[in-house]
Amino acid sequence: MTANLRIGVLAGCGGAGASVLAAVLACCGAARAGQAFLIDCDPVGGGIDVLLGCERAAGSRWSQVRLGGGDLDPAVLRDCLPSWHQVSVLAVDDPNSLDPAALLQIMAAAALAGPVVLDLARWPSPIRTAALSCCDLTVLVTPAEVRAVTASAAIAQGLDPARTVLVIRGSAPSLPAGRIGALLGLAVLGELPHDAASRQPGGLDPRRLRRGTRQVAEAVLSRCAIAVRPERVVAA
């Protein structure tokens, strides 16, 4: 079951491709579970709806979020958000509108209906702290470049290695994946290829994704399902 999985994705440096992976994860999660949620938590990312090409789609963005007391109905949440390939998308349109308390309420509702993927900012903030506290698995994305790995090391220090995996973008014979994982102290889950589907004029088109991109996303979903299984069994 992929429903109830909560996955955070963040980049070790600018341009690593974390937002693309977050979108692909949500799309693959929706294909498994019938629906998924993609929540933008990066105040300076420019809005993940722009990356997807659904910035003109009807639906609420962060600045329109108004939550009262009580539980949020997952169906209401789904219906009020823009839809992209069976993924309900909550995008940032105003950096000041991100609310950690609202995020926790939204995540709780969304996780009742399907996988939840969060596109996180690199640096610590109240919204990122709230998100990481709820994620079953965190994915750190770093290019296979010396400068990128150096920057990623600073980000990795603030993450829980027991609940974090590393995805490497591209490859470099002089800097193999195993070496990068050892430097960052994180398990390497896969290598993400450079994918032209993320640079289409109309936004990210999941039908044009490279097979390697989908394989990494499926590996993340499967790893997350395994990670949460013992906790859910004990809770039952």
Backbone as CSV, one residue per row, in Angstrom:
resi,resn,N_x,N_y,N_z,CA_x,CA_y,CA_z,C_x,C_y,C_z
1,MET,0.845,-1.198,0.000,0.000,0.000,0.000,0.875,1.241,0.000
2,THR,0.621,2.166,-0.917,1.365,3.418,-0.921,0.577,4.533,-0.255
3,ALA,-0.728,4.333,-0.003,-1.497,5.347,0.693,-0.880,5.581,2.064
4,ASN,-0.900,6.824,2.503,-0.376,7.248,3.796,1.137,7.454,3.809
5,LEU,1.835,7.170,2.741,3.264,7.451,2.704,3.481,8.954,2.643
6,ARG,4.466,9.428,3.401,4.793,10.853,3.435,6.282,10.995,3.167
7,ILE,6.610,11.612,2.049,7.989,11.678,1.582,8.396,13.130,1.367
8,GLY,9.503,13.532,1.972,10.060,14.857,1.756,11.237,14.784,0.802
9,VAL,11.330,15.744,-0.095,12.419,15.779,-1.072,13.085,17.146,-0.998
10,LEU,14.398,17.161,-0.919,15.113,18.425,-0.917,16.442,18.290,-1.635
11,ALA,16.954,19.422,-2.085,18.182,19.448,-2.859,19.367,19.761,-1.966
12,GLY,20.500,19.195,-2.330,21.725,19.533,-1.626,22.343,20.813,-2.127
13,CYS,21.923,21.248,-3.317,22.404,22.498,-3.904,21.382,22.959,-4.926
14,GLY,21.511,24.178,-5.386,20.590,24.686,-6.387,20.694,23.929,-7.694
15,GLY,19.556,23.694,-8.331,19.545,23.019,-9.625,19.784,21.528,-9.582
16,ALA,19.608,20.916,-8.420,19.862,19.476,-8.296,18.774,18.625,-8.935
17,GLY,17.582,19.172,-9.086,16.486,18.402,-9.654,15.547,17.827,-8.623
18,ALA,15.564,18.372,-7.402,14.713,17.837,-6.341,13.234,18.058,-6.632
19,SER,12.882,19.213,-7.166,11.470,19.491,-7.456,10.935,18.554,-8.530
20,VAL,11.773,18.259,-9.519,11.369,17.319,-10.567,11.138,15.942,-9.962
21,LEU,12.052,15.492,-9.116,11.878,14.183,-8.496,10.639,14.161,-7.625
22,ALA,10.378,15.239,-6.885,9.170,15.294,-6.053,7.918,15.135,-6.906
23,ALA,7.891,15.822,-8.048,6.731,15.724,-8.934,6.580,14.313,-9.503
24,VAL,7.678,13.709,-9.895,7.630,12.354,-10.444,7.195,11.356,-9.376
25,LEU,7.679,11.538,-8.154,7.254,10.679,-7.054,5.741,10.750,-6.847
26,ALA,5.210,11.971,-6.860,3.768,12.138,-6.678,2.998,11.486,-7.819
27,CYS,3.495,11.648,-9.033,2.831,11.069,-10.204,2.839,9.544,-10.134
28,CYS,3.978,8.959,-9.775,4.068,7.502,-9.655,3.234,6.999,-8.478
29,GLY,3.193,7.781,-7.404,2.362,7.410,-6.270,0.890,7.415,-6.628
30,ALA,0.479,8.402,-7.432,-0.912,8.460,-7.878,-1.251,7.282,-8.783
31,ALA,-0.290,6.855,-9.607,-0.523,5.704,-10.475,-0.741,4.436,-9.650
32,ARG,-0.099,4.347,-8.508,-0.254,3.177,-7.642,-1.548,3.241,-6.823
33,ALA,-1.824,4.419,-6.253,-2.904,4.532,-5.270,-4.178,5.176,-5.816
34,GLY,-4.121,5.721,-7.033,-5.296,6.368,-7.606,-5.291,7.869,-7.439
35,GLN,-4.576,8.377,-6.435,-4.419,9.810,-6.240,-3.222,10.047,-5.336
36,ALA,-2.715,11.267,-5.361,-1.583,11.643,-4.517,-1.622,13.147,-4.319
37,PHE,-0.797,13.620,-3.390,-0.715,15.048,-3.101,0.739,15.499,-3.212
38,LEU,0.925,16.665,-3.814,2.244,17.275,-3.932,2.163,18.649,-3.278
39,ILE,2.912,18.831,-2.197,2.848,20.063,-1.422,4.167,20.813,-1.548
40,ASP,4.075,22.026,-2.031,5.222,22.906,-2.222,5.533,23.601,-0.899
41,CYS,6.723,23.373,-0.359,7.133,23.989,0.905,8.392,24.832,0.737
42,ASP,8.693,25.229,-0.485,9.878,26.028,-0.760,9.455,27.465,-1.060
43,PRO,9.670,28.394,-0.134,9.178,29.760,-0.332,9.854,30.516,-1.474
44,VAL,11.033,30.068,-1.895,11.745,30.781,-2.963,11.926,29.907,-4.200
45,GLY,11.104,28.867,-4.328,11.240,27.963,-5.467,10.535,28.428,-6.721
46,GLY,9.743,29.492,-6.635,9.045,29.999,-7.812,7.706,29.357,-8.074
47,GLY,7.270,28.445,-7.203,5.971,27.790,-7.382,6.094,26.516,-8.186
48,ILE,5.795,25.390,-7.560,5.958,24.120,-8.275,4.926,23.966,-9.385
49,ASP,3.825,24.715,-9.304,2.843,24.651,-10.388,3.408,25.179,-11.701
50,VAL,4.377,26.094,-11.621,5.034,26.601,-12.834,5.881,25.505,-13.466
51,LEU,6.594,24.751,-12.662,7.381,23.625,-13.163,6.485,22.609,-13.857
52,LEU,5.314,22.363,-13.281,4.405,21.356,-13.831,3.644,21.862,-15.053
53,GLY,3.573,23.186,-15.203,2.807,23.755,-16.310,1.332,23.909,-15.994
54,CYS,0.981,23.898,-14.698,-0.432,24.029,-14.317,-0.666,25.310,-13.533
55,GLU,0.170,26.317,-13.754,0.043,27.559,-12.995,-1.255,28.318,-13.276
56,ARG,-1.909,28.014,-14.409,-3.183,28.662,-14.723,-4.391,27.800,-14.351
57,ALA,-4.142,26.630,-13.828,-5.249,25.740,-13.459,-6.004,26.297,-12.256
58,ALA,-7.310,26.096,-12.268,-8.136,26.562,-11.161,-7.815,25.791,-9.892
59,GLY,-7.908,26.485,-8.769,-7.671,25.835,-7.488,-6.879,26.724,-6.551
60,SER,-6.857,26.348,-5.301,-6.217,27.165,-4.269,-4.713,26.990,-4.254
61,ARG,-4.035,28.090,-3.921,-2.604,28.085,-3.625,-2.444,28.391,-2.130
62,TRP,-1.205,28.446,-1.666,-0.964,28.625,-0.244,-1.622,29.892,0.301
63,SER,-1.629,30.971,-0.467,-2.194,32.221,0.049,-3.703,32.147,0.246
64,GLN,-4.359,31.153,-0.375,-5.805,30.999,-0.209,-6.181,29.984,0.869
65,VAL,-5.185,29.382,1.506,-5.473,28.369,2.518,-6.052,29.037,3.762
66,ARG,-7.249,28.620,4.136,-7.910,29.099,5.341,-8.468,27.882,6.077
67,LEU,-7.880,27.557,7.200,-8.288,26.367,7.932,-8.842,26.757,9.288
68,GLY,-9.926,26.130,9.664,-10.495,26.347,10.987,-10.143,25.185,11.889
69,GLY,-10.891,25.025,12.956,-10.652,23.913,13.858,-11.237,22.618,13.311
70,GLY,-10.913,21.514,13.958,-11.438,20.214,13.543,-10.609,19.584,12.446
71,ASP,-11.048,18.411,12.010,-10.331,17.665,10.988,-10.701,18.155,9.594
72,LEU,-9.728,18.107,8.704,-9.934,18.502,7.313,-10.341,17.275,6.507
73,ASP,-11.401,17.389,5.724,-11.880,16.294,4.891,-10.944,16.125,3.697
74,PRO,-10.344,14.932,3.511,-9.433,14.723,2.380,-10.072,15.005,1.030
75,ALA,-11.355,14.685,0.884,-12.042,14.921,-0.389,-12.177,16.416,-0.663
76,VAL,-12.461,17.181,0.365,-12.554,18.638,0.211,-11.201,19.210,-0.174
77,LEU,-10.148,18.735,0.493,-8.792,19.186,0.173,-8.455,18.877,-1.278
78,ARG,-8.733,17.661,-1.701,-8.432,17.257,-3.084,-9.175,18.127,-4.090
79,ASP,-10.437,18.380,-3.834,-11.259,19.089,-4.809,-10.939,20.581,-4.899
80,CYS,-10.323,21.145,-3.856,-10.050,22.584,-3.892,-8.680,22.906,-4.471
81,LEU,-7.873,21.876,-4.765,-6.524,22.102,-5.276,-6.446,21.839,-6.777
82,PRO,-5.525,22.499,-7.481,-5.299,22.184,-8.891,-4.888,20.721,-9.052
83,SER,-5.292,20.117,-10.152,-4.976,18.714,-10.404,-3.999,18.588,-11.560
84,TRP,-3.026,17.703,-11.400,-2.020,17.435,-12.430,-1.772,15.928,-12.454
85,HIS,-2.293,15.242,-13.471,-2.097,13.793,-13.627,-2.456,13.036,-12.344
86,GLN,-3.660,13.268,-11.831,-4.184,12.629,-10.620,-3.457,13.068,-9.346
87,VAL,-2.681,14.115,-9.443,-1.974,14.665,-8.290,-2.598,16.006,-7.922
88,SER,-3.013,16.151,-6.674,-3.511,17.432,-6.175,-2.318,18.251,-5.705
89,VAL,-2.191,19.462,-6.226,-0.985,20.261,-6.037,-1.284,21.508,-5.210
90,LEU,-0.543,21.684,-4.123,-0.612,22.915,-3.332,0.697,23.663,-3.543
91,ALA,0.638,24.747,-4.317,1.837,25.482,-4.707,1.979,26.777,-3.920
92,VAL,3.210,27.210,-3.764,3.508,28.491,-3.123,3.295,29.618,-4.126
93,ASP,2.482,30.599,-3.746,2.333,31.807,-4.547,2.745,33.050,-3.771
94,ASP,2.892,32.895,-2.458,3.327,33.982,-1.585,4.223,33.365,-0.514
95,PRO,5.522,33.707,-0.504,6.438,33.093,0.472,6.005,33.272,1.918
96,ASN,5.254,34.331,2.198,4.841,34.602,3.570,3.606,33.808,3.993
97,SER,3.023,33.056,3.059,1.780,32.339,3.377,2.014,30.953,3.951
98,LEU,3.245,30.469,3.942,3.526,29.133,4.454,3.328,29.096,5.971
99,ASP,2.490,28.175,6.422,2.099,28.091,7.829,2.347,26.668,8.335
100,PRO,3.306,26.491,9.272,3.604,25.139,9.760,2.395,24.424,10.345
101,ALA,1.563,25.127,11.109,0.390,24.486,11.704,-0.589,24.035,10.631
102,ALA,-0.777,24.872,9.610,-1.665,24.493,8.508,-1.088,23.302,7.743
103,LEU,0.232,23.280,7.581,0.863,22.164,6.874,0.583,20.847,7.577
104,LEU,0.701,20.822,8.887,0.457,19.587,9.632,-0.983,19.117,9.462
105,GLN,-1.911,20.054,9.455,-3.319,19.696,9.277,-3.566,19.184,7.857
106,ILE,-2.947,19.819,6.884,-3.102,19.398,5.490,-2.486,18.024,5.269
107,MET,-1.300,17.798,5.828,-0.648,16.498,5.669,-1.471,15.377,6.290
108,ALA,-2.045,15.648,7.448,-2.848,14.624,8.121,-4.039,14.223,7.258
109,ALA,-4.686,15.206,6.635,-5.831,14.903,5.784,-5.399,14.216,4.494
110,ALA,-4.357,14.746,3.860,-3.908,14.198,2.588,-3.462,12.749,2.724
111,ALA,-2.793,12.432,3.821,-2.270,11.077,4.003,-3.366,10.043,4.175
112,LEU,-4.580,10.468,4.472,-5.696,9.537,4.556,-6.169,9.090,3.179
113,ALA,-5.791,9.863,2.142,-6.296,9.600,0.796,-5.254,9.027,-0.150
114,GLY,-3.984,9.281,0.088,-2.963,8.799,-0.824,-1.586,9.266,-0.418
115,PRO,-0.566,8.897,-1.179,0.803,9.331,-0.868,0.910,10.853,-0.871
116,VAL,1.761,11.370,0.010,1.991,12.804,0.114,3.474,13.066,-0.107
117,VAL,3.776,13.929,-1.072,5.163,14.282,-1.377,5.339,15.771,-1.129
118,LEU,6.398,16.128,-0.405,6.666,17.517,-0.086,7.956,17.977,-0.745
119,ASP,7.872,19.082,-1.462,9.044,19.702,-2.067,9.587,20.710,-1.063
120,LEU,10.725,20.390,-0.433,11.235,21.151,0.699,12.365,22.092,0.297
121,ALA,12.494,23.170,1.054,13.600,24.099,0.863,14.879,23.496,1.445
122,ARG,16.010,24.003,0.989,17.292,23.455,1.440,17.592,23.795,2.892
123,TRP,17.302,25.023,3.285,17.753,25.498,4.589,16.648,25.392,5.636
124,PRO,17.046,25.240,6.913,16.058,25.083,7.990,15.108,26.280,8.088
125,SER,13.870,25.972,8.435,12.838,26.977,8.625,11.722,26.301,9.412
126,PRO,10.793,27.074,9.980,9.688,26.444,10.707,8.872,25.487,9.841
127,ILE,8.642,25.842,8.569,7.844,24.976,7.698,8.600,23.687,7.381
128,ARG,9.925,23.781,7.194,10.691,22.571,6.907,10.774,21.676,8.134
129,THR,10.930,22.273,9.304,10.972,21.490,10.536,9.670,20.726,10.742
130,ALA,8.547,21.402,10.516,7.248,20.743,10.651,7.113,19.607,9.648
131,ALA,7.539,19.841,8.412,7.429,18.816,7.377,8.271,17.591,7.708
132,LEU,9.520,17.822,8.090,10.417,16.705,8.370,9.942,15.888,9.570
133,SER,9.267,16.532,10.497,8.781,15.808,11.675,7.720,14.773,11.317
134,CYS,7.069,14.953,10.160,5.977,14.056,9.751,6.378,13.094,8.638
135,CYS,7.510,13.316,8.015,7.882,12.493,6.857,8.360,11.112,7.296
136,ASP,7.891,10.094,6.596,8.380,8.737,6.826,9.763,8.548,6.221
137,LEU,10.036,9.280,5.153,11.311,9.169,4.460,11.654,10.523,3.852
138,THR,12.930,10.888,3.921,13.424,12.111,3.294,14.428,11.726,2.219
139,VAL,14.341,12.393,1.079,15.245,12.129,-0.034,16.082,13.377,-0.284
140,LEU,17.392,13.236,-0.203,18.316,14.319,-0.518,18.870,14.075,-1.918
141,VAL,18.748,15.068,-2.794,19.205,14.949,-4.175,20.455,15.799,-4.370
142,THR,21.507,15.199,-4.892,22.736,15.942,-5.147,23.339,15.537,-6.486
143,PRO,23.813,16.497,-7.268,24.547,16.145,-8.483,25.891,15.511,-8.136
144,ALA,26.395,14.720,-9.053,27.687,14.060,-8.860,28.812,15.018,-9.243
145,GLU,28.934,16.085,-8.470,29.958,17.104,-8.689,30.559,17.483,-7.341
146,VAL,31.834,17.786,-7.337,32.536,18.054,-6.078,31.892,19.210,-5.319
147,ARG,31.647,20.311,-6.004,31.070,21.467,-5.323,29.668,21.159,-4.795
148,ALA,28.890,20.421,-5.575,27.534,20.066,-5.150,27.558,19.153,-3.933
149,VAL,28.465,18.203,-3.927,28.568,17.284,-2.791,29.009,18.029,-1.541
150,THR,29.907,18.988,-1.704,30.348,19.801,-0.564,29.172,20.576,0.021
151,ALA,28.353,21.167,-0.850,27.167,21.889,-0.378,26.173,20.929,0.265
152,SER,26.015,19.755,-0.317,25.065,18.778,0.209,25.461,18.281,1.591
153,ALA,26.758,18.265,1.873,27.216,17.805,3.182,26.663,18.691,4.290
154,ALA,26.562,19.993,4.026,26.013,20.912,5.029,24.526,20.654,5.250
155,ILE,23.811,20.312,4.176,22.381,20.011,4.304,22.181,18.683,5.031
156,ALA,23.000,17.696,4.703,22.856,16.362,5.283,23.052,16.367,6.791
157,GLN,23.843,17.293,7.301,24.099,17.336,8.742,22.830,17.585,9.547
158,GLY,21.854,18.233,8.948,20.616,18.530,9.655,19.523,17.499,9.452
159,LEU,19.840,16.388,8.800,18.837,15.359,8.512,19.097,14.096,9.321
160,ASP,18.048,13.341,9.560,18.157,12.086,10.298,18.609,10.987,9.333
161,PRO,19.840,10.471,9.486,20.323,9.459,8.536,19.506,8.170,8.549
162,ALA,18.792,7.907,9.630,17.975,6.689,9.704,16.726,6.811,8.840
163,ARG,16.325,8.038,8.507,15.115,8.249,7.708,15.410,9.039,6.438
164,THR,16.666,9.028,6.002,17.057,9.798,4.819,17.829,8.908,3.852
165,VAL,17.515,9.031,2.570,18.279,8.347,1.529,18.798,9.379,0.548
166,LEU,19.797,8.972,-0.203,20.462,9.863,-1.140,20.174,9.431,-2.566
167,VAL,19.770,10.385,-3.389,19.633,10.157,-4.825,20.625,11.066,-5.528
168,ILE,21.407,10.489,-6.416,22.468,11.230,-7.089,22.047,11.519,-8.518
169,ARG,22.211,12.755,-8.919,21.842,13.139,-10.279,23.084,13.100,-11.162
170,GLY,22.982,12.309,-12.236,24.116,12.158,-13.131,25.131,11.193,-12.554
171,SER,26.261,11.094,-13.204,27.324,10.207,-12.740,28.673,10.802,-13.120
172,ALA,29.701,10.419,-12.374,31.062,10.897,-12.637,32.029,9.797,-12.237
173,PRO,32.834,9.301,-13.174,33.776,8.237,-12.835,34.709,8.599,-11.689
174,SER,35.049,9.892,-11.585,35.959,10.317,-10.530,35.274,10.482,-9.181
175,LEU,33.924,10.438,-9.178,33.166,10.603,-7.945,31.993,9.619,-7.955
176,PRO,32.286,8.337,-7.744,31.233,7.315,-7.819,30.195,7.464,-6.721
177,ALA,29.036,6.865,-6.957,27.917,6.989,-6.035,28.270,6.523,-4.630
178,GLY,28.988,5.408,-4.535,29.346,4.894,-3.216,30.207,5.870,-2.436
179,ARG,31.097,6.550,-3.132,31.956,7.533,-2.476,31.140,8.724,-1.980
180,ILE,30.188,9.170,-2.784,29.338,10.293,-2.372,28.524,9.910,-1.135
181,GLY,27.957,8.712,-1.150,27.195,8.250,-0.004,28.037,8.207,1.263
182,ALA,29.280,7.737,1.136,30.177,7.671,2.297,30.510,9.062,2.814
183,LEU,30.720,9.997,1.909,31.050,11.366,2.305,29.890,12.030,3.048
184,LEU,28.667,11.727,2.634,27.500,12.352,3.243,26.903,11.516,4.378
185,GLY,27.380,10.300,4.529,26.868,9.441,5.593,25.449,8.963,5.353
186,LEU,25.076,8.800,4.065,23.710,8.403,3.722,23.729,7.234,2.736
187,ALA,22.697,6.418,2.814,22.555,5.300,1.883,22.125,5.830,0.516
188,VAL,22.781,5.352,-0.533,22.448,5.762,-1.898,21.339,4.863,-2.429
189,LEU,20.241,5.471,-2.851,19.108,4.693,-3.347,19.115,4.558,-4.862
190,GLY,19.690,5.521,-5.557,19.698,5.443,-7.013,20.355,6.648,-7.650
191,GLU,20.507,6.570,-8.960,21.094,7.660,-9.738,20.040,8.195,-10.696
192,LEU,19.785,9.478,-10.613,18.752,10.129,-11.403,19.369,10.676,-12.686
193,PRO,18.911,10.242,-13.847,19.486,10.755,-15.099,19.006,12.169,-15.387
194,HIS,19.741,12.880,-16.210,19.261,14.168,-16.699,18.096,13.879,-17.644
195,ASP,16.975,14.557,-17.425,15.735,14.226,-18.136,15.189,15.455,-18.842
196,ALA,15.102,15.386,-20.173,14.607,16.511,-20.957,13.127,16.791,-20.721
197,ALA,12.395,15.825,-20.151,10.962,16.020,-19.911,10.697,17.162,-18.945
198,SER,11.698,17.501,-18.122,11.523,18.579,-17.155,11.731,19.953,-17.770
199,ARG,12.134,19.993,-19.030,12.418,21.278,-19.673,11.491,21.542,-20.858
200,GLN,10.334,20.898,-20.868,9.374,21.115,-21.945,8.683,22.466,-21.769
201,PRO,8.379,23.181,-22.859,7.731,24.499,-22.752,6.412,24.471,-21.987
202,GLY,5.666,23.384,-22.089,4.374,23.310,-21.427,4.433,22.756,-20.020
203,GLY,5.615,22.564,-19.484,5.758,22.012,-18.147,6.148,20.543,-18.172
204,LEU,6.380,19.995,-17.019,6.820,18.604,-16.895,5.768,17.648,-17.440
205,ASP,6.178,16.824,-18.385,5.281,15.850,-19.003,5.704,14.448,-18.564
206,PRO,4.955,13.807,-17.649,5.361,12.491,-17.155,5.397,11.413,-18.226
207,ARG,4.704,11.625,-19.335,4.708,10.630,-20.415,6.039,10.599,-21.140
208,ARG,6.860,11.640,-20.981,8.145,11.715,-21.672,9.336,11.447,-20.756
209,LEU,9.065,11.006,-19.561,10.150,10.748,-18.619,11.016,9.582,-19.070
210,ARG,12.282,9.673,-18.775,13.180,8.553,-19.057,12.899,7.406,-18.102
211,ARG,13.170,6.215,-18.558,12.901,5.039,-17.733,13.661,5.110,-16.417
212,GLY,14.905,5.599,-16.456,15.699,5.694,-15.235,15.093,6.620,-14.205
213,THR,14.423,7.676,-14.656,13.765,8.605,-13.731,12.630,7.907,-13.014
214,ARG,11.818,7.182,-13.760,10.710,6.448,-13.145,11.223,5.356,-12.206
215,GLN,12.297,4.705,-12.581,12.833,3.631,-11.746,13.282,4.162,-10.389
216,VAL,13.912,5.333,-10.381,14.330,5.930,-9.117,13.110,6.266,-8.269
217,ALA,12.093,6.848,-8.883,10.873,7.193,-8.144,10.215,5.948,-7.558
218,GLU,10.117,4.895,-8.334,9.504,3.661,-7.837,10.330,3.067,-6.697
219,ALA,11.654,3.186,-6.789,12.520,2.678,-5.722,12.298,3.453,-4.427
220,VAL,12.107,4.764,-4.538,11.846,5.587,-3.354,10.517,5.193,-2.715
221,LEU,9.466,5.036,-3.527,8.158,4.644,-2.998,8.225,3.290,-2.292
222,SER,8.929,2.351,-2.904,9.048,1.022,-2.301,9.846,1.074,-1.004
223,ARG,10.912,1.870,-1.000,11.727,1.993,0.217,10.917,2.623,1.342
224,CYS,10.116,3.613,1.017,9.298,4.264,2.029,8.261,3.300,2.588
225,ALA,7.647,2.502,1.724,6.654,1.532,2.178,7.279,0.530,3.146
226,ILE,8.504,0.120,2.868,9.202,-0.812,3.758,9.539,-0.135,5.079
227,ALA,9.927,1.141,4.998,10.339,1.871,6.200,9.197,2.042,7.184
228,VAL,7.987,2.245,6.689,6.864,2.501,7.596,6.163,1.226,8.036
229,ARG,6.428,0.098,7.380,5.675,-1.113,7.672,5.819,-1.584,9.121
230,PRO,7.046,-1.658,9.682,7.145,-2.129,11.068,6.380,-1.234,12.028
231,GLU,6.450,0.095,11.829,5.748,1.028,12.712,4.239,0.808,12.637
232,ARG,3.733,0.600,11.430,2.293,0.422,11.282,1.834,-0.918,11.859
233,VAL,2.709,-1.953,11.726,2.351,-3.270,12.270,2.253,-3.198,13.789
234,VAL,3.238,-2.528,14.424,3.227,-2.392,15.865,2.002,-1.608,16.321
235,ALA,1.695,-0.527,15.589,0.555,0.313,15.944,-0.751,-0.446,15.849
236,ALA,-0.824,-1.401,14.911,-2.046,-2.181,14.738,-2.260,-3.124,15.908
